[in-house]
Every structure is written in structure tokens, then in C-alpha cells.
Amino acid sequence: MAPGYSSLIAARILTGLAHGVFFSIGAIIATAVVPKEKAASAIAIMFTGLTVALVTGVPLGTFIGQHLGWRATFLAVAALGVIALLGALLFVPRNLPQSAPASFRQQLAVLGQPRLLLVYAMTALGYGGTFLAFTYLAPILQDVTGFSANAVSLVLLVYGVSVAIGNLWGGRLADRLGPVPALKRIFALLAIVLFVLTFTASNSACRSTWSSRRSAMRRRPPMWPRA
């Protein structure tokens, strides 16, 4: 219902703010409803929902926009948000353990902890490397590997499915080995995949295989302490 482009951008910014708040709180809720030894898997399952949404949401939104108009796509997203709100009200336990609220100054003080800054850096570099490669995935598939536009869509779908599988695998790996050992293994495998990709991008069979393997390793286990 936005009257212009500026209003639409403002609405998108507000949506992004809510998105960030949801995942920060959602991770806490996910770990609170399971045993501590299953905390990593709980967070992984929660983020699998994001993966499925990314894989199915773009083509579904495009389909709705093409047949009903772009405004219908945003209305559909708003309706799904209402359904998610009702689901949270009905199914999220109300007796979850809560810590004492921290002041804004206390929250800022957390940013001065070296170990936390290291986690931030690992997350930024790890996800940054992955998304940097993903940005050029479609052009590489078409211009270097030689896939058609329809084939690119299929490969991207395989990529998304692999991300969902890797998400669950990463959570289980972190539960079994601990988050830091799991991260070391996954980062090492991801580096190898991206290195080999440099020399195999022109081969369509190798490109599809490495794309699925890289996406499976894209979802790293959360940095959640074990019990």
C-alpha cells in the first residue's frame, strides 16, 4: 500500500530491523526448549527455516508478482507474518527462563570483550567469503560454465537444498564435537571447495558438484557453548 518508492524503502528497513530481532530472540528460545547438549542442533533447525524460505520464497514471490502484481507479493508476506505471530503466541512456551535485563551501557560493554570480537570476525569473514562467491554464482554458471538460464535456476535450487542439509549436519556436528572443532573442519572444507572451484568452474559437471558441496558447508554451526 506504499504510495511511493521512498515509503516502500522505509517499510523494508523496518522489516529488516524486525528480522534481526527475531533471529536474535529465536536463537535464545530455541536453546531454551531443548536440553543443553542439543542447543546447536536446535539453532540449526531454526535457521533451516530461513534456508527453506530463501529457496522457496524468491520463486514463489516472483510467481505471485507476475500473476497478481508486485503489491500482492508484499501482501502475501504480510499475511505469512500474521500466521507466524499467531503460531508464536500459541506454541511458544510462556515459562521460559529469563535473565535479568541489561542496560544499554552494559550491552555496549560486551562489545569490548576480545573473544566476542573474535567470534564477530569469524562470522563476518566466514559468511563474507561465502556470500561473495554466491553473488557471482549465477553469472559464473551462465558465462563461464555455459548453463542456460533455466539450468541456472535448477542449480540454484540444488544449492538451496544443500544449504538446508548442511545446516542440519553442522548442528549435529557441533553437538558431537563442540562448536569450535566443528567450525575448524567446516572452514577447512569450505576453503578447499572454493580453491578447487577456481580451476573447475569451466566444467559443468564439476561446477554443479562443487556448488552443492559448498552450499552444504555454507551453514556453519552456531558458536553456542556446550554444557
Buried (B, 14 or more C-beta within 10 A) or exposed (E): EEEEEEEBEEBEEEEEEEEEEBBEEBBBBBBBEBEEEBBBBBBBBBBBEBBBEEBEBEEEBEEBBEEEEEEBBBBBEEEEEEEEEEEEEEEEEEEEEEEEEEEEEEEEEEEEEEEEEEBEEBBEEBBEBBEEBBEEBBEBBBEBBEBEEEBBBEBBEBBBBBBBBBBBBBBBBBBEBBBEEBBEBBBEBBEBBBEBBEEBBEBBEBBBBBBBBBBBBBBBBBBBEBE
